[in-house]
C-alpha cells in the first residue's frame, strides 16, 4: 500500500478553542477570489486556512460542512452570510461529513465550486477514497471517537474503500495553549464481526463491530460502533462511531 500521508495531511492543524478555524477548499476558483473571501472571514474573527485537499466529487455547489459540536448555529449563519456577500450565495449546509471530509471541535469546511470547471475525470467512475458505506465496503465511513470515563481525548478515523485508514488525533499542547492535529495512515481489513487496522510504523488496532439505531437531538439514526478490543499504539483506547441520520 502506497503511503498517502502527503495526499491527506492537512498540515499540523492548530485551533484556538475560542476561535473557529475555517478551511477553504476550491474547484476552479482563482486565488484573488479565495483571498477576498478569506479576508472577509478574518475580519469576522475566523482563523482561515485555504486547503489543497481534493474536493469530493459529490460536492457540486458552494457548500459548508460543520460538525455536530457546533451548537451555536449563528457561527454557521455568519459564514453563510459572508459567503453570500462575497458572491457565493445559496450555499448548501451539511452536518458532519461528506466523502472524506469531516470536521470536529472548532473546525468548519467551506467549498467554493466553479460549476463551469470540469474537475471529474471521464475515467473516475469509482473513487477509491469516496466514503459512504457501499455494499461491498459497508464500513467505509468516517468515525468519531468515544473515549472511556472522563477522558478528553478526541480523534477521528476514516476507513476508505481502497483499504486505506487515516487516524487523526486532536491533542491539547500545554506549551502553546492550542489544539494540535496529528495524522496517522495505514491499512484496514474487516470480516463480518471485526476490523483490524495497521498504522504504518506505529502499531495495530482491533475492533469488534456493533450496529445500532436510535434518536438524538438531530433525529433518528442508524449507527456503527467499532468497539476497541486491542491496541499496540500509544494512544487512548477509544471506540469509534458513525451515525447516519435518516431523511
C-alpha positions as CSV (number, residue, x, y, z in Angstrom):
1,X,0.0,0.0,0.0
2,X,1.4,3.4,-1.0
3,X,1.6,5.7,1.9
4,X,-0.9,8.5,1.5
5,X,0.3,10.9,4.2
6,X,1.2,13.7,1.7
7,X,-2.2,13.4,0.0
8,X,-4.3,13.6,3.1
9,X,-2.3,15.6,5.7
10,X,-3.8,19.0,6.1
11,X,-0.6,20.0,8.0
12,X,-0.5,20.2,11.7
13,X,-3.8,21.9,12.2
14,X,-3.9,24.1,15.3
15,X,-7.1,25.8,16.6
16,X,-7.6,28.1,19.5
17,X,-10.5,26.9,21.5
18,X,-12.1,30.4,21.4
19,X,-11.7,30.8,17.6
20,X,-13.4,28.8,14.8
21,X,-11.0,27.6,12.2
22,X,-12.4,27.7,8.6
23,X,-10.8,25.5,5.9
24,X,-11.5,26.7,2.3
25,X,-11.4,24.1,-0.5
26,X,-11.9,25.2,-4.1
27,X,-12.6,23.9,-7.6
28,X,-11.9,26.3,-10.5
29,X,-11.7,29.4,-8.2
30,X,-9.0,31.9,-8.8
31,X,-6.6,32.8,-6.0
32,X,-7.7,36.5,-5.7
33,X,-11.3,35.3,-5.2
34,X,-10.1,33.0,-2.5
35,X,-8.1,35.7,-0.8
36,X,-11.2,38.1,-0.9
37,X,-13.4,35.6,1.0
38,X,-10.5,34.8,3.4
39,X,-10.0,38.4,4.2
40,X,-13.8,38.9,4.8
41,X,-13.9,35.9,7.1
42,X,-10.8,37.0,9.0
43,X,-12.4,40.4,9.6
44,X,-15.3,38.5,11.3
45,X,-12.8,36.8,13.6
46,X,-12.3,33.4,11.9
47,X,-9.0,31.7,11.6
48,X,-9.0,31.0,7.8
49,X,-6.9,28.1,6.2
50,X,-7.0,27.7,2.4
51,X,-6.6,23.9,1.8
52,X,-5.5,21.8,-1.2
53,X,-7.1,18.5,-0.2
54,X,-9.1,17.2,-3.2
55,X,-12.8,18.2,-3.2
56,X,-15.2,15.2,-3.1
57,X,-16.8,14.7,-6.5
58,X,-20.2,14.7,-4.8
59,X,-19.8,18.3,-3.8
60,X,-21.0,20.2,-6.9
61,X,-22.1,23.5,-5.5
62,X,-21.0,26.0,-2.8
63,X,-21.1,24.1,0.5
64,X,-20.5,24.5,4.2
65,X,-19.7,21.4,6.2
66,X,-19.9,21.8,10.0
67,X,-19.7,19.3,12.9
68,X,-22.4,18.4,15.4
69,X,-20.3,20.0,18.2
70,X,-21.1,23.5,16.6
71,X,-24.1,24.1,18.8
72,X,-24.1,27.9,18.2
73,X,-25.6,27.9,14.8
74,X,-25.1,31.7,14.5
75,X,-21.5,30.8,13.6
76,X,-22.6,28.9,10.6
77,X,-25.1,31.6,9.7
78,X,-22.3,34.2,9.8
79,X,-20.2,32.2,7.5
80,X,-23.1,31.7,5.1
81,X,-23.9,35.4,5.0
82,X,-20.2,36.3,4.5
83,X,-20.1,33.9,1.5
84,X,-23.3,35.4,0.1
85,X,-21.7,38.9,0.4
86,X,-18.5,37.7,-1.4
87,X,-20.6,36.3,-4.3
88,X,-21.1,32.7,-3.3
89,X,-24.9,32.6,-2.5
90,X,-27.2,29.8,-1.6
91,X,-24.5,27.6,-0.1
92,X,-25.6,24.1,0.9
93,X,-25.2,23.3,4.6
94,X,-24.1,19.7,5.5
95,X,-23.9,18.5,9.1
96,X,-20.9,16.3,9.9
97,X,-19.4,14.8,6.8
98,X,-19.2,14.4,3.0
99,X,-16.9,11.8,1.4
100,X,-13.5,12.0,3.1
101,X,-14.1,15.4,4.6
102,X,-15.1,15.7,8.3
103,X,-14.7,18.5,10.8
104,X,-14.7,18.4,14.6
105,X,-14.3,20.8,17.6
106,X,-13.9,24.4,16.2
107,X,-13.4,23.4,12.6
108,X,-15.7,24.2,9.6
109,X,-15.2,23.5,5.9
110,X,-16.1,25.9,3.1
111,X,-16.2,24.6,-0.5
112,X,-16.3,27.0,-3.4
113,X,-17.2,25.4,-6.7
114,X,-17.0,26.8,-10.2
115,X,-19.7,24.7,-11.9
116,X,-18.2,25.5,-15.3
117,X,-14.9,23.9,-14.4
118,X,-14.7,20.1,-15.2
119,X,-12.8,18.5,-12.4
120,X,-14.2,15.0,-12.7
121,X,-12.1,12.7,-15.0
122,X,-14.0,10.7,-17.6
123,X,-12.3,7.6,-16.1
124,X,-13.3,8.3,-12.5
125,X,-16.4,6.1,-12.3
126,X,-15.1,4.7,-9.0
127,X,-13.5,6.9,-6.4
128,X,-11.3,4.8,-4.1
129,X,-11.4,7.5,-1.4
130,X,-15.1,8.3,-1.5
131,X,-16.7,7.3,1.8
132,X,-20.3,6.2,2.1
133,X,-20.6,2.5,3.1
134,X,-21.2,0.8,-0.2
135,X,-22.5,-2.8,-0.1
136,X,-19.0,-4.2,-0.7
137,X,-17.5,-1.8,1.8
138,X,-20.2,-1.3,4.4
139,X,-17.7,0.0,6.9
140,X,-16.2,2.7,4.7
141,X,-17.2,5.7,6.7
142,X,-15.8,8.4,8.9
143,X,-15.9,7.7,12.6
144,X,-15.7,10.0,15.7
145,X,-14.1,8.8,18.9
146,X,-15.9,7.8,22.1
147,X,-13.3,7.6,24.8
148,X,-13.6,6.0,28.3
149,X,-14.5,7.7,31.5
150,X,-13.6,11.3,31.9
151,X,-11.0,11.2,29.1
152,X,-10.8,14.4,27.0
153,X,-9.1,12.6,24.1
154,X,-10.5,13.2,20.7
155,X,-9.7,11.5,17.4
156,X,-11.3,10.7,14.0
157,X,-11.0,7.6,12.0
158,X,-11.6,7.3,8.2
159,X,-11.9,3.8,6.6
160,X,-11.6,4.1,2.8
161,X,-12.9,1.5,0.3
162,X,-9.3,1.4,-1.1
163,X,-8.2,-0.3,2.2
164,X,-6.5,2.9,3.5
165,X,-7.1,4.1,7.0
166,X,-6.5,7.6,8.3
167,X,-6.5,8.2,12.0
168,X,-6.3,11.9,13.2
169,X,-5.6,12.7,16.8
170,X,-6.5,16.1,18.4
171,X,-4.1,16.8,21.3
172,X,-4.0,19.8,23.6
173,X,-0.5,21.3,23.7
174,X,0.1,23.0,27.0
175,X,3.2,24.9,25.9
176,X,1.3,26.7,23.1
177,X,-2.2,26.5,24.6
178,X,-3.5,25.2,21.3
179,X,-5.1,22.0,19.9
180,X,-2.8,20.2,17.5
181,X,-3.8,17.6,14.9
182,X,-1.6,14.5,14.3
183,X,-2.5,12.3,11.3
184,X,-1.5,8.6,11.0
185,X,-2.1,6.5,8.0
186,X,-2.3,2.7,7.4
187,X,-4.3,-0.2,6.1
188,X,-7.5,-1.9,7.3
189,X,-9.2,-5.2,6.8
190,X,-12.5,-6.5,8.1
191,X,-14.7,-9.6,8.3
192,X,-18.3,-9.8,9.3
193,X,-17.6,-9.1,13.0
194,X,-14.2,-7.3,13.4
195,X,-11.8,-4.8,12.0
196,X,-8.1,-4.8,12.1
197,X,-6.1,-1.6,11.4
198,X,-2.3,-1.5,10.9
199,X,-0.9,2.0,11.3
200,X,2.4,2.4,9.4
201,X,5.3,2.3,11.9
202,X,3.0,2.9,14.9
203,X,1.1,-0.2,15.8
204,X,-2.1,-2.1,15.4
205,X,-5.8,-1.5,16.4
206,X,-8.5,-4.2,16.6
207,X,-12.2,-3.6,16.9
208,X,-15.4,-5.6,17.1
209,X,-18.4,-4.2,15.1
210,X,-21.7,-3.2,16.7
211,X,-24.7,-1.9,14.6
212,X,-27.4,0.0,16.4
213,X,-30.2,2.6,15.9
214,X,-31.7,5.4,18.0
215,X,-32.7,9.0,18.2
216,X,-30.9,12.1,19.4
217,X,-31.5,15.8,19.0
218,X,-30.7,15.6,15.3
219,X,-33.3,13.0,14.8
220,X,-33.4,9.2,14.2
221,X,-30.2,7.5,13.1
222,X,-28.6,4.2,12.2
223,X,-25.1,3.7,13.7
224,X,-22.0,1.6,13.5
225,X,-19.6,1.5,16.5
226,X,-16.2,0.0,16.3
227,X,-15.5,-1.3,19.9
228,X,-11.8,-1.2,20.8
229,X,-10.6,-4.7,21.7
230,X,-6.8,-4.4,21.3
231,X,-4.2,-1.7,20.7
232,X,-0.4,-1.6,20.5
233,X,-0.4,2.1,19.7
234,X,0.5,4.8,22.2
235,X,-3.0,6.3,22.0
236,X,-6.1,6.4,24.1
237,X,-8.1,3.2,23.7
238,X,-11.3,4.7,22.3
239,X,-14.3,3.3,20.4
240,X,-15.3,4.9,17.1
241,X,-18.9,5.6,16.0
242,X,-20.5,6.7,12.7
243,X,-24.1,7.9,12.8
244,X,-26.2,8.1,9.6
245,X,-29.3,10.2,10.0
246,X,-32.4,9.2,8.3
247,X,-34.1,11.6,5.8
